[in-house]
Amino acid sequence: MPVLIDLACCVLALQSPPVAEHLVPIPLDGWGAAVTETTVPLPEGGAAEPGALVELARERELRDERVVVVEPGRSVRLPLRGTGGPIRLRPGGTYECSWACGTPAPGTRPAVDLAVRSVRDRRILWERPATGTDPPEGRWRRDHARFTIPGDAGPSLLDGVEFHVRHAGSGTDALHLDNLVLAEVVPDGAGVRTLFDGRTLEGWIGSRGGEQEAFVVRDGAIHCNPGATFGSNLFTEDQYEDFVLHLEFRLPPGGNNGIALRAPLEGDPAYAGLEAQVLDTIHPGYLTIKPWQTHGSIYGVAPARRGFHRPTGQWNRQTIRVAGRNVQVILNGATILDVDLDLAVEAGTLSGREHPGLRRRTGHVGFCGHGDPVSFRNIRLLELAPTDRPLSDRTTP
């Protein structure tokens, strides 16, 4: 699959983005004949020591078997290509990208110099040299960056752009790169309305109010209260049929929650409606969960792709699009789920249980409190005209 390069040292700039913007994925389709991907078998299971077990799980989550290998002191050019040819970025446009990077052996963390260049004249449009010390999460991580293309770069962009990656670390271990994600930062536009004012739970029903409620408001965010003595779910007062939901969420270690979609006020939203899982998937306690339990999955129905979270404790950006029988989930600019609900259950649900909520055409949006201190903010929604057309036939707002 396409290599994903994640820009590591720009994390701080991404923690508090403007409310009125979201990420629209730019699909990538390989690098062309100039770039060689190497097959590196994924490590086998069986690690006994907890730290080694987590490291094994992280590597298996972040990369695939085919990676781009960069030797120490060397560099590689990665032309950005889509199904229709070179990717042409927009002069003055702002973008976010991320990638998985790691080393084949424990004990080292290579540094990366990264630049975005034009293919036509090799103009450097943006660059980020390796700085500081690599974070201590382990030898595999996903890095993120945000960059803006100069407004006068139009002629340079005609033949597309490339990522220029240099292995700037010391030692003899190669750098492995995989799963590059690229997305454009787009203003929300007309029709998008705020569901949460950052101060109160006005417009929400269910568990709300004082410190003993399951959800409370602090520091401009809705927090699931781990000390709550009653209450579990928080719902919008209004109901929605087809819509696009934008929000940010933050997980503690091992955090578990869910986003209710087309849900009734009674019953378990995972079955009576739809639940998009919110989960710290890499936590040791979740290493053996089912694919349909991972973050972004429609619980019990459709599994999402793994490996696109920010580090635990940082804010993630997510968009959920519900249109007719299709659901799409975009996490930090990566499309991790795009499913037709009818096709997903042709042979029965993955959970083996009845999910009557699959037949619902409308319902509430909400959060499913499981007692972990998960937080949500910048919650906005755009209502769509009711449709049964697949997501691929519509333009992402």
N, C-alpha and C positions, 0 to 999 in steps of 0.2 A: 504494500500500500504506500501512498506518498509519505515521504519523510516529514516529520513534524518538528520544527525547530522552535524552541521556547526561549524567549529572551529573559535571562535570569535576573539581572540586577535592576530592573525597572519596576519591581513589585510595588514599592512605596508609592509611586506615582499613580498606581491603579487602585489604591484602596478606597478613595472617596471620589469617584467620578461624578460628573453632573447627573442630576436626576433624569433629565429629559433626553437621554440618549441610550441606545442599545446596540448590540453587535449583530451584524448580518454576515453569516459565513460566506467565504469565497471558496467554492469547491476547487481543490487541487487534484491533478491527475498525473502524477509522476513527474519525472525530471528529464525525460528524453534519453537518447543514446549516450550523451556526454557524461552521465553520472552512473556509476556502478553501485548497485546495492549488493551487499554480501549476506549470505545466509549464515546466521549465528543462532544455533539451536537454543531455545529457551531452557533455563536450568530446570532440572528435575526437582520434584518435591522431596521431602524427607528431612529437612533441616530440623534439628532438635532444639538448639539454643534459641530463645525467643527473639533476640536481635537478628539472628541469621534468618529466622523464619519470616520476619517482617521485611527484611531486605529482599528475600526471595519473592515474596508476594508483590513488593513494589516493582521489581523489575518485570515480573510477568504481567503486571497491570499496565505499565507505561510503554512497553515496546512490543513489536512483533518479531518474527524470526528473521526478516530481511531488514537490514539497517545500512546506513551510510557510515563507512569507517574512515576516520581521519587520523593519520599517524601524527605523532608529536612533531611540532614545528612545521607541519604541512597545512595546506588549505584546500578547500573544495568550493566550487561554484555550483549553486543549485538554482537553475532557471525555473521560475514559477510558471506552471502550465496548467490550463484547464482542459476540458474536453474539446473546446473549440480552438485551442492553440495557446499562445502566450497570454499570461495574465497582464492586463494593462491597468495599472493603478492610476488614480485620478489626481492631477495636480491640485495641491492644497488639501487633499483628502487625508483623513486620520485613520490609522489602522492599528489593530492589535494582533500580535502573533504569539504563538507558544510552541514549544517543542520538547520532546523527551531527550535527555542526554545522560550518558553514563559511561562507565568503564567496564571492561570484561573481567576485572579482578578486584577484590576488596583492597582498601588501604589508600587509594588515590582518587582525587577528584580533579580532572583536567579543567583548565580555564579556557574560555571561548572568546575570541574576538569575532564580532558579527557586524556586517555592513549590508545595507540594501543598495544595490547598484543597478543602473540602467544597462540593458544588454547592448543597446546601440553604441553608446560612447563611453561606457564604463564610469559614468558619473556617479560619485558617491552621493546618494540621496539621504542617507541616514547611517550612522554608525555608532557602535557601542563597544569600546575596548573592554577587555577583561579587567575587572577591578576587584580589589579586596579579596577576602577569603571565601571560598565556596561554603554554602550553608552545610550544617552537619547532619542533614537528614539521612545520608547514606550515599552510596555510589551511583544511584539513579535518582533523577528528579525531573520535574517539569518546570521549565522557566517561561517567563512571560515578559513581553515588552510592548510599548506603545510608541508609535512614531507618526510623523506627519511629512508628507511629500511636499517639497518646495513648490510654491505656486508657479514658478517660471520653468518647471521641468517638462512641460508638454512635449517638445520635440524629442527629448531624450527617452520618453516613455513609449514611443511608437512600436518598438520591437519587444516590449515587455521589460520585466525586471528580474533580478536574480539575487539570492542570498549568498553572500561571500562569507564562508565560515573558516576560521583559522584556529587550529589547536594550539593554544598559547600556554599550556601547562608544562610542568616539568615532569621528568620521569620517562618511562618507556611504554606505558600503557596507551593504547589508542583511544580515541573518543568515538563513541557510537551515538548516532543521531537517528531519531525516528519520529514519525507522527507529527509533522509540522501542520499547524493550524493557522489560517489567516482569516481575518474578519475585518470588515469596514465598520467604523464607528459612525452611526447614523442618528440624527435627531429623531425623536419620537414622531413628530409631525402632528397634523390635525386629528382630532378625534380621540387621542389618548388621554385618559383621565386618571387622576391620582386616587387610589383606594385608601391610602393611609396618610394622614396629615402630619405624621411625625411626632404628635403630641398626645393624641387621644385615640380611643377606639370607636369614635363616632363612625357610623356606617357598618359596624360589625356586631354580630350577635353570637350567642353561645357563651363561652367563658370569657368574661371581661370584667374589669373593675379594679378591685383592691389587690393588695399584695398576696392574698391567699388564692387569687384566681390562677388558672392554669397559664394565662398569658397576661403580661403586663407591658407597659411602655416605659422605656428608659433610654436616654441618650439618642433619641430620634429613631428608635427601632422597636419592633415588637419582639419581646423575649418570652420564650417558653419558661415558665417558672418551675424549677425543680422541686421547690418546697410547697407546691400547691396542694391543698387538702381536698379540693374538688374541682370538677371541670376537666374537659379533655380537648375539645375541638373549638376552634374559632372560625366563624363563617361570615362572609359578606351578607348584608341584609338583602341585597338584590340578587337575582338569579340571572345566569347568562347561558346562552346557547352556543354560539360560535364566537371565539374571541382569541386575542393574543394577550398573554400575561407577561409582564416584565417585572423582575424583582432581583434583589440581592439577598443572599443568605450567608450565615457564618456558623460553622460547626465547631463544637468543642471536641476533644478526643473521644471517639466512640459515639458521637452524636447521632441521634435517630429522630426523624420527624417525617412528615409527609405533606404534600400539597393536594388538597381535595379539589376535584374538578367535577362539575355537573352533579354535585352531591346533594342529597336531601338533608334535612336537619336531624333526622333520626337514623340510627343504624351506623354501622362501620363504613366510613367513606370508601375503604378499599374494596368493598363488595357492593354496597348500596349505591355508590357512585363510581368514580375513578380516583385512584390515588397515585400521584407521581412521587416516588420514593425520594426522600432526602436523607442521606446517610454518609458517614465517614467510612467509606467502603474499605480503605486500606487498614483500618484498625484491626489488631490481632483477633479481637472478638468476632470479627465478621469474615474471617478468611475462608470459611466453609459454607457461606450462605449460597442460596440458589441464584442463578443468573437473573431471575426476575425479581430478586430482592435488592439488587444493587441500585446505586443512586441514579435517578432519572428514569428508572423502569416504571411502567404501569404495573403496579403490584399484582402479581399473580397472573399477568396477561402477556406482557411483552418486555424482554430484557433490553437494557440500554448498554451502549459501549462504555467501557471503563477507562480511567486514566487521565481525566481532564480537569480534575479539581485543582484549585490552588492549595498550598500547604494548609494543614489544619489550623484553624484560628484566624485565617484571612477571609475577607469578603469575596464571595463568588458572585458572578452575574449570570442570570438564567432567564431564558425566554421559553414559554410554553405556548404553543399554538394548537388550538382545538377547533377543527373545521370539519363539520360533517362527521364522517367515520374515521377521520385521520387525526393523529396526535403527533406533534413534533416537539422535541425538547432540544434546546441549544444551551450548552453550558460553556461559559467563557469563550464563546465564539466557535465552538465545535458542535456539530450536529451529532448528538449521541443517541437520538431515537427519532425515527420517522416511520410510523406504523399505521396500517389500515386495521382497525379494530376487528372488522369482520374476518379478514384473512387470518388474523392472529389467533382466532379461536375456532377455526374451521375444524380442527381435530380435537377440540376441547381446550379448556384453560390450562395454563402451565401449573397452576396451583392445585388443580384437580377439584376445585370447589366451584360452586355456582357464583356467578358475578352478575346479578340482575341489573346492576348499575350500567353495564355495557349497553343496555337498551335505552337508557335515558337520553333525551335530547336537550335537556336544560337542567340547571341546578345551581347551587351555590359554589363559590370558590372559597377555600379556607385552608387552615393549617391544622394538622393532626398531632396534638401534643402527646408525646410519649414520656414526659418527665425529664428529658435532657435539655440543658440550657442552649437551645438552638435559637438564633436570632434572624429576623427578617426586616428589610427596610426598602425604601424606594419602590413601592409596590404600585404599578400602573397597569391599566387594562384598556385595550381597544376592542370594541365590539365589532364583529364582522357580520355581513349579511349572511343569513343561513344558507348553507351550501352542502352538497354532498360530493363536490369535486375534490380530488386528492390535493394535498398540499403542493405538489409539484406543478399544478396548473394555476397556482396563484402566486402573486408577488408578496414576499415577506414585507410587512409594513415596517 
